Amino acid sequence: MRKKDYHFEYTECDSSGSRWRVAIPNAAVDCSGLPDPVRGKECTFSCASGEYLEMKNQVCSKCGEGTYSLGSGIKFDEWDELPAGFSNVATFMDTVVGPSDTRPDGCNNSSWIPRGNYIESNRDDCTVSLIYAVHLKKSGYVFFEYQYVDNNIFFEFFIQNDQCQEMDTAADKWVKLTDNGEWGSHSVMLKAGTNILYWRTTGILMGSKAVKPVLVKNITIEGVAYTSECFPCKPGTFSNKPGSFNCQVCPRNTYSQKGAKECIKCAEDSQFSEEGSSECMARPPCTTKDYFQIHTPCDKDGKTQVMYKWIEPKICREDLTDAIRLPPSGEKKDCPPCNPGFYNNGSSSCHPCPPGMFSDGTKECRQCPAGTEPALGFEYKWWNVLPGNMKTSCFNVGNSKCDGMNGWEVAGDHIQSGAGGSDNDYLILNLHIPGFKPPTSMTGAMGSELGRITFVFETLCSADCVLYFMVDINRKSTNVVESWGGTKEKQAYTHVIFKNATFTFTWAFQRTNQGQDNRRFINDMVKIYSITATNAVDGVASSCRACALGSEQSGSSCVPCPPGHYIEKETNQCEECPPDTYLSIHQVYGKEACIPCGPGSRSTQDHSVCYSDCFFHHEKENQSLHYDFSNLSSVGSLMNGPSFTSKGTKYFHFFNISLCGHEGKKMALCANNITDFTVKEVVAGSDDYTGLVGAYVCQSTIIPSESKGFRAALSSQSIILADTFLGVTVETTLQNINIKEDMFPVPPSQIPDVHFFYKSSTTTTSCVNGRSTAVKIRCNPAKPGAGVLSVPSKCPAGTCDGCAFYFLWESAEACPLCTEHDFHEIEGACKRGFQETLYVWNEPKWCIKGISLPEKKLSTCETVDFWLKVGAGVGAFTAVLLVALTCYFWKKNQKLEYKYSKLVMTTNSKECELPAADSCAIMEGEDNEEEVVYSNKQSLLGKLKSLATKEKEDHFESVQLKSARSPNI
């Protein structure tokens, strides 16, 4: 068999540490006639850098020219296609799918994409892993360079063994963000054995804005036992001597092919190439896109010259028919004035005013008058030369085309983005400020605004251009604060500073993020007209502001006012702000600088901020309601959802609310935990932790552990919803912040809801007035303790427009304090001369704490048995009396009826005869009643008798009847 029909490989090492060299037939070759196996080199054997193992003789040999070797390592620096051994695996929701067409809809095109010099991650919200498996005979490491600028995409690197168990590299799992346009590096130690390497990204898309991808290049793995071949130099590089461990990059205007021993020069007059090129390109005719203008420093006559220069390196030709020539330089123009705070002393440049002096830029510097101090800061509105604390640069993620070019150009009344090398370059402008501090009269104010940076800009774009505004604090990491895409009219943007630290502000402009090598959109640009930074350390003064004079001092010196004091206009002395007002950072002159706190709030001792002390009072229908929210002062948390992105990724919104108390300190913290920070780390260095935000109300996006295959829940995209307290009221409106009553269910009682109002001090493109937050506190005895936080059912994310946020906090601790109107008394029975009075709460009970129920009361009383006896005796006597009277009058009534009937009978029998003597009517045994006289006037007994008669309505005349013995008869 011919040698080219087979190749040699080593077997796995056995238990004794030995291995064998065996011949392996190449594909589609007959296996007969292969050499016999031979004992191989020991398992720990490896070649040095620049060498390879010649398998036939099992000796290390130097690599030839045009090739290189790492000895015991491998390197991947060519990404025209996915190198052998690498694979893409997409994860969608909880399903892992391979690189075939079986991926679910939405993730079919999600993968890492080779881009020549680097490989680029996906831009959507699918999770895609770049995987490479390597077997190490000894411990080693993996090293790679990367660019990771967008925290809306998670980037993790981890290692698994052959049992698919993650190795102990948690500390190195999450990759740190890099500055825009800069390459970072990451390395992790590898153990001997099988190591499966994962580069995994997951985009979090909660809007239409795409994330910026992660870029990876120059992956190097050290620790393989040997390499049996040398690697050819990639195009654009060369190796001109044997035994090289790397290849050199071809310089400009040269090129090379794969495995080159040297670089070939391009035709000098007609061709050009960039550094590291694999071919030469024809020089195009020169156009207006190939040159730019600058202004020379002002001369003693106040003139500047307009100079035109070719963009370097010059790649165009002037000798072609349709080419343009460089315009003549030297035209003189009037210099623009110096920027405020600077002056021209007759030299060719502007100089900052000395300490204690000021200038508007058109006049010489003057001393601040007595009772004033210079208002320090920077105000750049004239752009003849780039200020000393600013620099500009150009960067391209794929190559170094714009190295040495100026990213921005000064243009008189504005500064604008430059040409760059290609349309996808980042054109970068930096402003460095060593710190911010408030005026002397504001020294000591904590948690207040220290300064602000404001810039006026516009963008003119025909493609998908983007302007990024970024902030770096203490040179740790650069974070994007705001971005604008497409054409934007002239507008101003303000960023507020709350911390005295070293700041670097960056403006980065990119015409398009599509990879290309030409300049089709050269006319797309951004113009910045002015940049103003207030209260900047080492700043200059364009004016002076009033400050309080000390009684023992004279001249122009000032002493700082104590915290919370304003400067009285008439006396120029320090006066403390009235109670429950805070001192404005923008004005300390006059009593109007003390701004009243909102309803239900008070100011801190230094009058730096207003806050609620957790106590609130309200008058309702002649009844005073007092509230104590102290038990709700600890941070309340709410996780609502789940919600889903357009492709189904599950996420939650997590809110923290610091309701009241804490002397106005913002206790609600939201963080990005991609770096797995601990609580101890947060407490110890929260000021320096860039992923941590503190506010009254803040929000984080939580990706659950079961989504995307993460081992732990992730928190990202932390934002401040409210950093300013406005007030407390039972009304539903405060300072243009409304709570719509239909947002929440009707309260179960007549106890009024209490509303806490907050706002944010920063604005965004979507919220031009900033964000606002309203927290409705509702009394609910059924929810004890911290209670329950909720958001409106109409707006499950807590907001319907992304600017106004609403929360409902129900708790028994939100009920008013108890008063005497909240209980009633119950009287008990009188026992043994004593009676108990009990006090019980009204049901349902709509109050807490306050006054306590009175103790039960015991009082003396007459017993019930005594009065029963008295009543029984009186009743018995009355009954006997009534019976006796009834019997008596009944008998009398019978006698009268009898006499009357006799008289009537006698009268009817004999007309005109007098009746017989009344004695005739006397029956035997009856008494003769003589001299009985009946009169119309009834006695008491007569009245009782008449009531007892049956004919109660008959009236009889009384006649005098005389005895039969009367002589007249």
PADOVEX-323972 format. One record per residue (C-alpha): y, z, x; residue in three letters. Coordinates in steps of 0.2 Angstrom, whole numbers, plus 2048, in hexadecimal, padded with zeros to 3 digits. Each point is the difference from the previous one (the first is absolute). Layout:
N
YZXAla/...
//
This chain:
969
800800800Met/8117FC806Arg/80C80E804Lys/80D7FA7F3Lys/7F38027F2Asp/800813802Tyr/80A80F805His/7FD811806Phe/8038117F7Glu/7FC812802Tyr/7F580A7F5Thr/8058117F9Glu/7FE80E80CCys/7F080A7FFAsp/7FE813801Ser/7FF7FF813Ser/8117F7801Gly/7F87EF805Ser/8027EF7F8Arg/7F97EF803Trp/8087EF802Arg/7F87F37F4Val/8037EE7FEAla/8067FB7EEIle/7FE7ED7FAPro/8107F87FAAsn/8007FB7EEAla/7F57F17FBAla/7F6801810Val/7ED801803Asp/7FC812806Cys/7F27FA80DSer/802802813Gly/80C80F800Leu/80280B810Pro/7F78107FFAsp/80A8107FDPro/80780980FVal/805812801Arg/8138007FFGly/80E80B807Lys/8028127FBGlu/8088037EFCys/810808808Thr/8037F180BPhe/8107F67FDSer/80A7F380ACys/812803806Ala/8107F87F9Ser/8017ED803Gly/7ED7FF802Glu/7F17FB7F5Tyr/7ED803801Leu/7F77F1805Glu/7F08037F6Met/7F47F580ALys/803809810Asn/8068107F7Gln/80F80280CVal/8138017FDCys/80A7F1804Ser/8137FD800Lys/8077F57F2Cys/8067EF804Gly/8127FA7FFGlu/8057FD7EEGly/7F680F7FAThr/801813800Tyr/7F580F7FCSer/8028127FCLeu/7F0804809Gly/7F980D7F3Ser/80C7FB7F2Gly/8047F27F4Ile/8117FA7FALys/8067F67F1Phe/8117F8802Asp/7FD7EF7F8Glu/8028007EDTrp/8007ED7FBAsp/7F08057F7Glu/7F68107FCLeu/7F7803810Pro/7ED802800Ala/7FA8117FBGly/80F8037F5Phe/7FE8017EDSer/80B8037F0Asn/7FB80B7F2Val/80B8037F1Ala/80080F7F5Thr/8067FF7EEPhe/8018107F7Met/7EF808803Asp/7F77F1803Thr/7FC7F9812Val/7FE7ED801Val/7FC7F580FGly/8097F0806Pro/7F77F57F4Ser/8077F97EFAsp/7F980F7F7Thr/810809802Arg/8088067F0Pro/80F7F67F9Asp/810805809Gly/7F8803811Cys/7F87EF803Asn/80D7FC80DAsn/802812807Ser/7FC800813Ser/806802811Trp/8077EF805Ile/8017FA813Pro/8117FB805Arg/7FD7F9811Gly/80680F80BAsn/7FD80D7F3Tyr/7F68037F0Ile/8098057F0Glu/7FB80B7F2Ser/8007FD7EEAsn/8108017F6Arg/7F98067EFAsp/7F98107F9Asp/7EE7FC805Cys/7F880A80DThr/7FA7F580FVal/7F680680FSer/7FF7F6811Leu/7F0806807Ile/7F87FE811Tyr/7F0808806Ala/7FD803813Val/7F280A809His/80680A80FLeu/7F480580ELys/80C80D805Lys/8108087F9Ser/80F7F67FFGly/8107FC7F6Tyr/8087F37F4Val/8127FB802Phe/80A7F57F6Phe/8137FB7FDGlu/8078007EETyr/80F7FE7F6Gln/80180B7F0Tyr/8118017F8Val/7FE8027EDAsp/7FA8117F9Asn/7FB7F77F0Asn/7F07FB809Ile/7F480D807Phe/7F97FC811Phe/7F180A806Glu/7F47FD80FPhe/7F0809800Phe/7EE7FF808Ile/7EF8027F8Gln/7EF801809Asn/7F17F67FCAsp/7FC80C7F2Gln/8117FC7F7Cys/806811804Gln/812802805Glu/802806811Met/80B80F804Asp/8107F7803Thr/80A8077F1Ala/80F80480BAla/8017EE805Asp/7FC7F87EFLys/8127FD7FATrp/80A7F480AVal/813804802Lys/80D7F57FALeu/80A7F580DThr/8127FB800Asp/8047EF7F9Asn/7FB7F280CGly/7F880C80DGlu/7EE801805Trp/7F7810801Gly/7F0805808Ser/7F180A7FAHis/7F080580ASer/7F180B7FBVal/7F280680BMet/7EE7F97FCLeu/7EF808802Lys/7F17F8807Ala/7F67F77F3Gly/8047F57F2Thr/8128017FAAsn/8067F77F1Ile/8137FD801Leu/80B7FF7F0Tyr/8127FA7FETrp/8038037EEArg/8107FD7F6Thr/8048047EDThr/8107FA7F8Gly/80880A7F2Ile/80A7F47F5Leu/8098087F1Met/80C7F27FEGly/8027EE804Ser/805803812Lys/7F27FB80DAla/7FD80C80EVal/8027FB812Lys/7EF7FD809Pro/7F980980FVal/7FE7F6810Leu/7F380380DVal/7FD7F8811Lys/7F8803811Asn/7F180A7FBIle/7F780680FThr/7F080A800Ile/7FA809810Glu/7EF807803Gly/7F47F27FDVal/7F280080EAla/8037EF807Tyr/8087EF7FCThr/7F47F1804Ser/80E7F3800Glu/8137FF804Cys/80C7FC7F2Phe/80B7F0802Pro/813803800Cys/8077FC7EFLys/80C7F17FEPro/811804807Gly/7F980B80EThr/7F87FD811Phe/7F680880ESer/8027F9811Asn/7F580B80ALys/7EE8067FFPro/7FB8117FAGly/80F8027F4Ser/80080D7F2Phe/80D7F87F6Asn/80A7F07FECys/8127FD803Gln/80C7F87F3Val/8077EF804Cys/813800802Pro/80C7F67F6Arg/7FF7ED800Asn/7EE801806Thr/7F08007F7Tyr/7ED802802Ser/7F07FD7F7Gln/7F180B7FELys/7F9806811Gly/80E7F980AAla/802804813Lys/8137FC800Glu/80E7FB7F4Cys/8067EF7FEIle/8137FC800Lys/8077F77F1Cys/80B7F0802Ala/811809805Glu/80B7F47F7Asp/7F77FC7F0Ser/7F480F7FDGln/8008137FFPhe/7F580E7FCSer/8018137FDGlu/7F880D80AGlu/7ED8007FEGly/7FF7EF7F8Ser/7F17F57FFSer/80A7EF7FFGlu/8117F9803Cys/80B7FA7F2Met/80D7F2800Ala/812806801Arg/8097FD7F0Pro/8127FA7FFPro/80E80D800Cys/8078067F0Thr/80C80D7FAThr/7F180C7FFLys/7FF800813Asp/810808805Tyr/80B80F7FBPhe/811806803Gln/807810807Ile/811808803His/806805811Thr/809811802Pro/8128007FBCys/80C7FD80EAsp/811808803Lys/8087F47F4Asp/7F58057F2Gly/7F67F0801Lys/7ED7FC7FFThr/7F77F0805Gln/7F37F97F6Val/7F17FB80BMet/7F17F67FBTyr/7EF802808Lys/7EF7F87FETrp/7F280B7F9Ile/7F580580FGlu/7F47FA805Pro/8077EF7FCLys/7F37F57F8Ile/80A7F17FACys/8077F0807Arg/8127FA801Glu/7FC7EF806Asp/7F77FA7F0Leu/8097F47F3Thr/80280D7F2Asp/80380F80BAla/81080A800Ile/80A80680FArg/805812803Leu/8128037F9Pro/80D80380DPro/804812803Ser/810809804Gly/8097FF7EFGlu/80C80F7FFLys/80280A7F1Lys/8098107FBAsp/7F580F803Cys/7FB80A7F1Pro/807812801Pro/7F680E807Cys/7F58097F5Asn/8078117F9Pro/80080D80CGly/8027F480FPhe/80F7F9808Tyr/8057F380CAsn/809806810Asn/8057EE806Gly/7EF7FD807Ser/7F37F47FASer/7F680C7F5Ser/80280E7F4Cys/7FE812805His/7FC80F7F5Pro/80F80C7FDCys/7FF81180APro/7FA8107F8Pro/80D8077F3Gly/8087EE7FEMet/7FF7F37F3Phe/8047ED7FDSer/7FD7F37F3Asp/7FC7F380DGly/8117F77FFThr/80B80E808Lys/7FE80B80FGlu/7F78117FFCys/80A80E7F9Arg/7FE813800Gln/7FA8087F0Cys/80E80B7F9Pro/8008127FEAla/7F48067F3Gly/7F57F1801Thr/7F07FB80AGlu/7FA7EE804Pro/7F37F97F3Ala/7F37FB80CLeu/7F47F17FCGly/7FE7EE803Phe/8077F27F6Glu/7FC7EE806Tyr/8087F27F6Lys/8067F580ETrp/7F37F780ATrp/8077F8810Asn/7F380980BVal/7F080A7FCLeu/805813801Pro/7F980A80EGly/7F480A7F5Asn/7F87F17F8Met/7F47F3807Lys/7F87F17F9Thr/7EF7F8804Ser/7F37F37FACys/7EE8037FDPhe/7F17F57FBAsn/7EF8087FCVal/7F67F2806Gly/8087FB810Asn/80F80380BSer/80B7F07FBLys/81080A7FCCys/7FF80B810Asp/811801808Gly/8097F97F0Met/80D8097F7Asn/7FA8047EEGly/8128027F9Trp/8117F8804Glu/8118077FEVal/80C7F57F5Ala/8118087FFGly/8008087EFAsp/7ED8027FFHis/7F080080AIle/7F27F57FBGln/7EE7FC804Ser/7FD7F480EGly/7F57F0802Ala/7F1808808Gly/7F17F7806Gly/7F87FC7EFSer/8028047EEAsp/7F480E800Asn/80880A80EAsp/8078117FDTyr/813801804Leu/804812804Ile/810809801Leu/800813805Asn/80D80D7FFLeu/7FD810809His/8098117FBIle/7FC81080APro/80380B7F1Gly/80A8057F0Phe/80A80F7FDLys/80C8057F2Pro/813804802Pro/804810808Thr/8058077EFSer/7EF7FD7FAMet/7F680880EThr/7F280B7FAGly/7FC7F67F0Ala/7ED7FF7FEMet/7F77F27F8Gly/8107F67FDSer/8047EF804Glu/8057FE812Leu/8067EE800Gly/7FC7EF7F9Arg/7FE7EE807Ile/8077F27F5Thr/7FF7ED803Phe/8067F17F7Val/7F57F1801Phe/7FA7F07F7Glu/7F17F4803Thr/8007ED7FELeu/7EE7FA7FFCys/7F67F17FASer/7EF807804Ala/7F88117FFAsp/80B80980CCys/801813801Val/80C80C807Leu/7F9811805Tyr/80B810802Phe/7F680D80AMet/803811807Val/7F980980FAsp/802813802Ile/7FE808811Asn/7F87F0807Arg/7F08047F7Lys/7FC7F17F4Ser/80A7F47F7Thr/7FF8007EDAsn/8067F37F4Val/80D8077F5Val/8057F17F5Glu/7FD7ED801Ser/8087F17F7Trp/7F77F07FDGly/8087EF7FDGly/8137FC7FDThr/80A80F7FDLys/8138017FCGlu/80C80A80ALys/7FC8127FDGln/801811808Ala/7F280C803Tyr/801812805Thr/7F380C808His/803812800Val/7FC80B80FIle/7FB8127FDPhe/7F9805812Lys/809801810Asn/7F57F680CAla/8007F080AThr/8007F17F5Phe/7FC7EE804Thr/8057F47F1Phe/7F87EF801Thr/8037F07F6Trp/7F27F3802Ala/8017EF7F8Phe/7F27F47FEGln/8037EF7F8Arg/7ED7FE7FBThr/7F0809804Asn/7F67F0800Gln/7F97FC811Gly/8097F1807Gln/8087F9810Asp/80F7F77FAAsn/8128047FAArg/8017F87EFArg/80A80F7F8Phe/80D80280EIle/80E8017F3Asn/7F880F7F7Asp/80980F807Met/8068117FCVal/812805803Lys/806812802Ile/8138027FETyr/802813804Ser/7F680F805Ile/8078117FEThr/7F8811806Ala/8098107FBThr/7FF81180AAsn/7F87F780EAla/7FE80A810Val/80A7F880FAsp/8097F67F3Gly/8127FA800Val/80E8047F3Ala/8097F37F6Ser/80A80E7F7Ser/8028137FFCys/7FC80C7F3Arg/8078117FBAla/7F880F808Cys/8058137FFAla/80B80780DLeu/7FC811808Gly/80F80C7FFSer/7FE803813Glu/7FF7EE805Gln/80E7F3801Ser/8017EE804Gly/7F37F47FASer/7F180B801Ser/7F68057F1Cys/7F480D7FCVal/7F17FC7F5Pro/8018087EFCys/7F180B7FBPro/7F37F97F6Pro/8057FD7EEGly/813800803His/80C7F27FDTyr/8117FD807Ile/80F8067F5Glu/80D7F2800Lys/80F80A800Glu/7FB80D80DThr/7F37F680AAsn/7F680F800Gln/7ED8037FCCys/7FD8057EEGlu/7EE8047F9Glu/7FA7F57F2Cys/8008087EFPro/7EF8077FAPro/7F37F47FAAsp/8087F1809Thr/7FB7F680FTyr/80A7F880ELeu/8007ED801Ser/7FB7F9811Ile/80C7F27FDHis/81080A7FDGln/805812806Val/8127FF7FCTyr/8068087F0Gly/7F880A7F3Lys/7F97F07F8Glu/7F47FF80FAla/7F780E7F7Cys/7F57F87F3Ile/7FA80A7F1Pro/7ED8037FECys/7F77F97F1Gly/7FC80B7F1Pro/7F480E803Gly/8017FF813Ser/80980980EArg/8057FC812Ser/7F8807810Thr/80A80D80AGln/8077F280BAsp/8047F57F1His/7F67F2808Ser/7F57FC7F1Val/7FE8057EECys/7EF8067F9Tyr/7F880A7F2Ser/7FC812803Asp/7F27FF7F2Cys/80A8097F3Phe/8087F87F1Phe/80A8067F1His/8027F77EFHis/8088067F0Glu/7F77FA7F0Lys/8058047EEGlu/809811806Asn/7F080480AGln/800801813Ser/7F27F7809Leu/7FD806812His/7F37F680BTyr/7F8805810Asp/7F77F1809Phe/7FC80A810Ser/7ED7FE7FDAsn/8037ED7FFLeu/80A800811Ser/7F17FB80ASer/7FD7EE802Val/7F87F87F1Gly/7F47F1803Ser/7FA7F27F5Leu/7F47F2803Met/8017F37F2Asn/7F57F17FDGly/7F67F8806Pro/80A7F0801Ser/7F97EF807Phe/8087F280AThr/7FF7EE7FBSer/7EF7FF808Lys/7F98107FAGly/80380C80EThr/8018127F9Lys/80E80B805Tyr/80980F7F9Phe/812806801His/802811806Phe/81080A7FDPhe/807810807Asn/80E80A7F7Ile/80A80E807Ser/8088067F0Leu/80C80E805Cys/80380F80CGly/7FE800813His/813800803Glu/8007ED7FDGly/7F37FC80DLys/7F67F07FBLys/7EF807800Met/7F67F17F9Ala/7F87F780ELeu/7F77EF800Cys/7F87F980FAla/7F67F1807Asn/7EF808805Asn/7F97F0809Ile/80180A810Thr/7F680F7F8Asp/80E80D804Phe/7FD8127FCThr/80B80C7F7Val/803809810Lys/8077F1808Glu/80B7FC7F1Val/807812801Val/803800812Ala/8087EF802Gly/8057FA7EFSer/8117FA807Asp/7F77F480CAsp/7F37FA7F4Tyr/8067EF7FBThr/7F37FF7F2Gly/80680F7F7Leu/80E8017F3Val/80780F7F8Gly/80A8007F0Ala/8018087EFTyr/7F57F27F9Val/7F57F580ACys/7F27F37FDGln/7F17FA80ASer/7F37F37FDThr/7EF807801Ile/7F17F4804Ile/7F080A7FAPro/7F280280CSer/7F47F77F5Glu/80B7F1800Ser/7FF7F380FLys/7F380B808Gly/80B80D808Phe/7F8810805Arg/81080A7FAAla/80E7FD7F4Ala/80F7F8808Leu/8128037FCSer/80D7F3804Ser/8117F97FBGln/8088117FESer/8127FE7F8Ile/80E80C7FBIle/8038007EDLeu/80D80D801Ala/80980980EAsp/8108067F6Thr/80080D7F2Phe/80B7FD7F1Leu/7FE80D7F4Gly/7F68097F2Val/8047FE7EDThr/7F78007EFVal/8097F07FDGlu/7F77EF803Thr/80E7F880AThr/809805810Leu/80B7F580BGln/7F97EF7F9Asn/7EE807802Ile/7F78007EFAsn/7F08067F9Ile/7FA7F67F1Lys/7F980B7F3Glu/7F27F47FBAsp/7FA801812Met/7F68107FDPhe/7F88087F0Pro/80A80B7F5Val/800812806Pro/7F580C7F5Pro/80E80D7FESer/8138017FDGln/802807812Ile/80B7F3809Pro/7F97F680FAsp/80A803810Val/8047F180BHis/8017FF813Phe/80A7F1806Phe/7FF7F8812Tyr/8047F0809Lys/7FE7F8811Ser/80E7FC80CSer/7F97F0806Thr/8007EF7F7Thr/7F47F2800Thr/8027ED7FBThr/7F78047F0Ser/8098117FDCys/8127FC804Val/8058117F9Asn/7F280A809Gly/7F18087F7Arg/80280E7F3Ser/7F480D7FBThr/7FF80B7F0Ala/7F480E7FEVal/7FE8077EELys/7FA812800Ile/7F78057F0Arg/7FB8117FACys/7ED8007FCAsn/7F78117FFPro/7EF7F6800Ala/8037FB812Lys/80181080BPro/805801812Gly/8077F0808Ala/7FC7F67F0Gly/7FD7ED800Val/80B7F2806Leu/7FF7EF7F7Ser/8097EF7FFVal/8057F67F1Pro/7F17F77F8Ser/80C7F17FFLys/803800813Cys/7F0806808Pro/8077FE812Ala/80E80D7FBGly/80D7F27FEThr/8027F07F6Cys/80C7F780CAsp/7FD807811Gly/811809800Cys/80080E7F3Ala/7F180C800Phe/7FB80C7F2Tyr/7F5810801Phe/7FA80D7F3Leu/7FC811806Trp/7F780B7F3Glu/7FD812804Ser/8018117F9Ala/80B80580EGlu/80D7F37F8Ala/80280C7F1Cys/81080A7FEPro/800813805Leu/7FB80B7F1Cys/80E8097F6Thr/80080C7F1Glu/7FF7F17F5His/7EF7FC806Asp/7F780F7F9Phe/7FF80A7EFHis/7FA8117FBGlu/7F28067F4Ile/8018117F8Glu/7EF80A7FEGly/7FB80C7F3Ala/8068127FFCys/7F280B805Lys/801813801Arg/8137FF800Gly/8027F380EPhe/8027ED7FFGln/7FE7F380FGlu/80B7F0802Thr/7F87F280BLeu/8097F1808Tyr/7F77EF802Val/8067EF806Trp/8047F27F4Asn/7F27F37FEGlu/7FF7F4808Pro/80980880FLys/80D7F4808Trp/80680B80ECys/7FB808810Ile/80580F80BLys/8118077FAGly/8008107F7Ile/7F08097FCSer/7F98067F0Leu/8068117FBPro/7F480E800Glu/7F98057EFLys/80B80D7F6Lys/7FA8107F8Leu/80B8087F2Ser/7FE80E7F3Thr/7FD7FD7EECys/7FB8097EFGlu/7ED7FE7FCThr/7FA7F77F1Val/7F580E7F9Asp/80F80B7FCPhe/8097F37F6Trp/7F07FB7F7Leu/7FE8127FALys/8128017FAVal/7FE7F07F7Gly/7F08057F8Ala/8088117F9Gly/80F7F77F9Val/7F57F37F8Gly/7F580D7F7Ala/80E80A7F9Phe/8097F07F9Thr/7EF7FB7F8Ala/7FE8107F7Val/8128007FALeu/7FF7EF7F9Leu/7EF8047F6Val/8088107F9Ala/8107F77FALeu/7F67F27F9Thr/7F580B7F5Cys/80F80A7FATyr/80A7F27FAPhe/7F17F77F8Trp/7FD80F7F5Lys/8138017FALys/7FF7EE7FCAsn/7F18037F4Gln/80A80D7F6Lys/80F7F57FDLeu/7F67F27FAGlu/7F780A7F3Tyr/8118087F9Lys/8087EF7FFTyr/7F17F87F7Ser/80180E7F3Lys/8127FE7FDLeu/7FE7ED7FDVal/7F38037F3Met/80A80C7F6Thr/80F7F5800Thr/7F67F17F9Asn/7F780A7F1Ser/8108077F8Lys/8107F67FFGlu/81080A802Cys/7F6810802Glu/80380B80ELeu/7F180380BPro/7F78107FEAla/80380E80BAla/7FA7FD811Asp/7F580E7FFSer/7F47F67F5Cys/7FD7F580FAla/7FB80F80BIle/7EE801802Met/7F7810801Glu/801807810Gly/8107F7805Glu/81080A804Asp/80F7FD7F5Asn/80D7F980BGlu/8118047F9Glu/8117FB806Glu/7FA7F280AVal/80E7F4804Val/7FE7EE807Tyr/80E7F8808Ser/8037EF808Asn/802808811Lys/7F0801809Gln/7FC80E80CSer/7F57FD810Leu/7F18047F6Leu/8057F57F2Gly/8027F180CLys/7EF804807Leu/7F98017EELys/8087EF7FBSer/7F87F880FLeu/7EF8067FAAla/8027FA7EEThr/7F87F07FBLys/80F7F97F6Glu/80B80080FLys/80D7F47F8Glu/8018097EFAsp/81080B7FDHis/80080E7F3Phe/8108097FAGlu/7FE813801Ser/8028097EFVal/8028137FDGln/7F28077F7Leu/8028127F8Lys/7F380C7FBSer/7F98007EEAla/8088107FEArg/8117F9800Ser/80A8047F0Pro/8077EF7FFAsn/7EF7F97FBIle/
//
